[in-house]
Amino acid sequence: MSGLFLYYSLSGNGDAVAEHLKAKGFDVRKVESAKQPPKKFFFQILQCGFNAGRRYCEPLKDYDPDVSAYETVVIGSPVWNGRLSCPINTVLKRTDLKGKRVAFVLYSGSGEAKKAEEQIRAVLPGAAIIHLQEPKKHPETLGRLSEL
Ligand SMILES: Cc1cc2nc3c(=O)[nH]c(=O)nc-3n(C[C@H](O)[C@H](O)[C@H](O)COP(=O)(O)O)c2cc1C
């Protein structure tokens, strides 16, 4: 089975998930914003949080939307303002996931995000969702990814 972990990470939690899945045989593709996000957390909350609230599709740097080589695509997003992160809004808009087995890994401070899950259900009702609380700080929770 061929699997891809397609993800965004601003502060390393998504990278911890990527390392774990890479060791399990997944290919890994990290997306990057075309524009640098603010460095300070306060300004990230203002800008990224606000944009996530309006479901903004962040322009990406050199994004490769071709996932045709994979049967399974796992999409990883931090939770911003209760929603999917803006780079992952773009991934969902630009990537043809028809016929793929799709699952999501969300990572957040609280470990819950109903609105982000609703966003996913609206476009991919059959996708499994695993939600981890700060996996960089709690690597023991990465074992839950065996559900994928
Ligand atoms: C702009 C912004 C908004 C956030 N909003 C939430 C939120 O609504 N709920 C939550 O539990 N965590 C929130 N967080 C925390 C992140 O979701 C959490 O730290 C996540 O693990 C970060 O993943 P990353 O390190 O891969 O970027 C927010 C972080 C940022 C930067």
The ligand as an SDF file (V2000), in Angstrom:
LIG
                    3D

 31 33  0  0  0  0  0  0  0  0999 V2000
   -2.6630   31.0260   14.7680 C   0  0  0  0  0  0  0  0  0  0  0  0
   -2.8590   29.9010   15.7330 C   0  0  0  0  0  0  0  0  0  0  0  0
   -4.1330   29.5660   16.1550 C   0  0  0  0  0  0  0  0  0  0  0  0
   -4.3380   28.4880   17.0330 C   0  0  0  0  0  0  0  0  0  0  0  0
   -5.6190   28.1640   17.3830 N   0  0  0  0  0  0  0  0  0  0  0  0
   -5.8360   27.0800   18.1740 C   0  0  0  0  0  0  0  0  0  0  0  0
   -7.1740   26.6940   18.5170 C   0  0  0  0  0  0  0  0  0  0  0  0
   -8.1620   27.3030   18.1270 O   0  0  0  0  0  0  0  0  0  0  0  0
   -7.3440   25.6080   19.3140 N   0  0  0  0  0  0  0  0  0  0  0  0
   -6.2800   24.8730   19.7900 C   0  0  0  0  0  0  0  0  0  0  0  0
   -6.4980   23.9030   20.5180 O   0  0  0  0  0  0  0  0  0  0  0  0
   -4.9930   25.2060   19.4660 N   0  0  0  0  0  0  0  0  0  0  0  0
   -4.7450   26.2800   18.6640 C   0  0  0  0  0  0  0  0  0  0  0  0
   -3.4630   26.6310   18.3170 N   0  0  0  0  0  0  0  0  0  0  0  0
   -2.3460   25.7680   18.7510 C   0  0  0  0  0  0  0  0  0  0  0  0
   -1.8850   24.8350   17.6090 C   0  0  0  0  0  0  0  0  0  0  0  0
   -2.9980   24.2220   16.9530 O   0  0  0  0  0  0  0  0  0  0  0  0
   -0.9840   23.7160   18.1530 C   0  0  0  0  0  0  0  0  0  0  0  0
    0.1030   24.2570   18.8600 O   0  0  0  0  0  0  0  0  0  0  0  0
   -0.4880   22.7850   17.0480 C   0  0  0  0  0  0  0  0  0  0  0  0
    0.0600   21.6230   17.6330 O   0  0  0  0  0  0  0  0  0  0  0  0
    0.5530   23.4860   16.1760 C   0  0  0  0  0  0  0  0  0  0  0  0
    0.9900   22.6120   15.1530 O   0  0  0  0  0  0  0  0  0  0  0  0
    2.3760   22.9140   14.3930 P   0  0  0  0  0  0  0  0  0  0  0  0
    3.4330   22.9590   15.4730 O   0  0  0  0  0  0  0  0  0  0  0  0
    2.5960   21.7280   13.4710 O   0  0  0  0  0  0  0  0  0  0  0  0
    2.2410   24.2050   13.6720 O   0  0  0  0  0  0  0  0  0  0  0  0
   -3.2220   27.7210   17.4840 C   0  0  0  0  0  0  0  0  0  0  0  0
   -1.9340   28.0850   17.0770 C   0  0  0  0  0  0  0  0  0  0  0  0
   -1.7490   29.1540   16.2060 C   0  0  0  0  0  0  0  0  0  0  0  0
   -0.3530   29.5030   15.7450 C   0  0  0  0  0  0  0  0  0  0  0  0
  1  2  1  0
  2  3  1  0
  2 30  2  0
  3  4  2  0
  4  5  1  0
  4 28  1  0
  5  6  2  0
  6  7  1  0
  6 13  1  0
  7  8  2  0
  7  9  1  0
  9 10  1  0
 10 11  2  0
 10 12  1  0
 12 13  2  0
 13 14  1  0
 14 15  1  0
 14 28  1  0
 15 16  1  0
 16 17  1  0
 16 18  1  0
 18 19  1  0
 18 20  1  0
 20 21  1  0
 20 22  1  0
 22 23  1  0
 23 24  1  0
 24 25  2  0
 24 26  1  0
 24 27  1  0
 28 29  2  0
 29 30  1  0
 30 31  1  0
M  END
$$$$
